[in-house]
């Protein structure tokens, strides 16, 4: 099951009785079952540590679920400390630690928290993360592109950010060389993040479309033969964006659709860009 934007994962723990992490799974069960319990600094620190776990039963189904639930209840200073810790995770040697950091930061940003240092750390990581696996049989969900897109979309809606910078970051992520073809709806999540950013009212028409210029240049430089993975990923993401430019984008599944600030210009620019590798597109 592919987790939706901003939603905590669901499902059974999947941890066998002999798993060394079974104690941690059992430790968090009372907190998962009783929503009246309140987090303290020690519990938050333990959950943050378990967010690095290679066991998806601990990391995804327990630590992340509880942090997602508890973050709104934390004092501002505690939330900021947690954000600093997640920003540091972008340089962690473990892939699952790096890719779950943006989910926590997205939760914080949606609540109004912001630190420019968090965004700088995210920008550096998202441009260059080489491991784009969606799901791993042992580690579970990794989803670097999709989880990063959730943070990019949250930052894109935040009044504390420059939306044009985030559009450039999305472009850089799409054009980064890779052998990995999106296989777990990463194109949907990144297209959504770009569309959310493009709802910012202060964006000019030029800012809303100029970030596509490097994509157009990359497509125009293509040669006959197999389509590079990054180009295929980009085409699919732009098709999602075109749909959202035409129909509007929902900031949440139950929210009304919001129009992109320069929807017509974006739809036309995306269509023209896609027509470079696919002339039948018009």
Secondary structure as the mmCIF struct_conf table of DSSP 4:
data_model
#
loop_
_struct_conf.conf_type_id
_struct_conf.id
_struct_conf.beg_label_comp_id
_struct_conf.beg_label_asym_id
_struct_conf.beg_label_seq_id
_struct_conf.end_label_comp_id
_struct_conf.end_label_asym_id
_struct_conf.end_label_seq_id
HELX_LH_PP_P HELX_LH_PP_P1 UNK A 2 UNK A 4
TURN_TY1_P TURN_TY1_P1 UNK A 5 UNK A 6
HELX_LH_PP_P HELX_LH_PP_P2 UNK A 7 UNK A 9
BEND BEND1 UNK A 11 UNK A 11
TURN_TY1_P TURN_TY1_P2 UNK A 17 UNK A 18
TURN_TY1_P TURN_TY1_P3 UNK A 20 UNK A 21
HELX_RH_AL_P HELX_RH_AL_P1 UNK A 22 UNK A 33
TURN_TY1_P TURN_TY1_P4 UNK A 35 UNK A 36
HELX_RH_AL_P HELX_RH_AL_P2 UNK A 41 UNK A 50
TURN_TY1_P TURN_TY1_P5 UNK A 51 UNK A 52
BEND BEND2 UNK A 54 UNK A 54
HELX_RH_AL_P HELX_RH_AL_P3 UNK A 56 UNK A 58
HELX_RH_PI_P HELX_RH_PI_P1 UNK A 59 UNK A 63
HELX_RH_AL_P HELX_RH_AL_P4 UNK A 64 UNK A 70
HELX_RH_3T_P HELX_RH_3T_P1 UNK A 71 UNK A 73
BEND BEND3 UNK A 74 UNK A 74
HELX_RH_AL_P HELX_RH_AL_P5 UNK A 76 UNK A 89
TURN_TY1_P TURN_TY1_P6 UNK A 90 UNK A 91
BEND BEND4 UNK A 93 UNK A 94
HELX_RH_AL_P HELX_RH_AL_P6 UNK A 95 UNK A 110
TURN_TY1_P TURN_TY1_P7 UNK A 111 UNK A 112
HELX_RH_AL_P HELX_RH_AL_P7 UNK A 116 UNK A 128
BEND BEND5 UNK A 134 UNK A 134
STRN STRN1 UNK A 135 UNK A 136
TURN_TY1_P TURN_TY1_P8 UNK A 137 UNK A 139
STRN STRN2 UNK A 140 UNK A 141
HELX_RH_AL_P HELX_RH_AL_P8 UNK A 144 UNK A 157
TURN_TY1_P TURN_TY1_P9 UNK A 159 UNK A 160
BEND BEND6 UNK A 161 UNK A 161
HELX_RH_AL_P HELX_RH_AL_P9 UNK A 163 UNK A 175
BEND BEND7 UNK A 176 UNK A 176
BEND BEND8 UNK A 179 UNK A 179
HELX_LH_PP_P HELX_LH_PP_P3 UNK A 180 UNK A 182
BEND BEND9 UNK A 184 UNK A 185
HELX_RH_AL_P HELX_RH_AL_P10 UNK A 186 UNK A 197
TURN_TY1_P TURN_TY1_P10 UNK A 198 UNK A 199
TURN_TY1_P TURN_TY1_P11 UNK A 201 UNK A 202
HELX_RH_AL_P HELX_RH_AL_P11 UNK A 205 UNK A 210
TURN_TY1_P TURN_TY1_P12 UNK A 211 UNK A 212
HELX_RH_AL_P HELX_RH_AL_P12 UNK A 213 UNK A 220
TURN_TY1_P TURN_TY1_P13 UNK A 221 UNK A 221
BEND BEND10 UNK A 224 UNK A 226
HELX_LH_PP_P HELX_LH_PP_P4 UNK A 227 UNK A 228
HELX_RH_AL_P HELX_RH_AL_P13 UNK A 229 UNK A 247
STRN STRN3 UNK A 249 UNK A 250
BEND BEND11 UNK A 251 UNK A 252
TURN_TY1_P TURN_TY1_P14 UNK A 253 UNK A 254
BEND BEND12 UNK A 255 UNK A 255
HELX_LH_PP_P HELX_LH_PP_P5 UNK A 256 UNK A 256
STRN STRN4 UNK A 257 UNK A 258
TURN_TY1_P TURN_TY1_P15 UNK A 261 UNK A 262
HELX_RH_AL_P HELX_RH_AL_P14 UNK A 263 UNK A 277
HELX_RH_3T_P HELX_RH_3T_P2 UNK A 279 UNK A 281
#
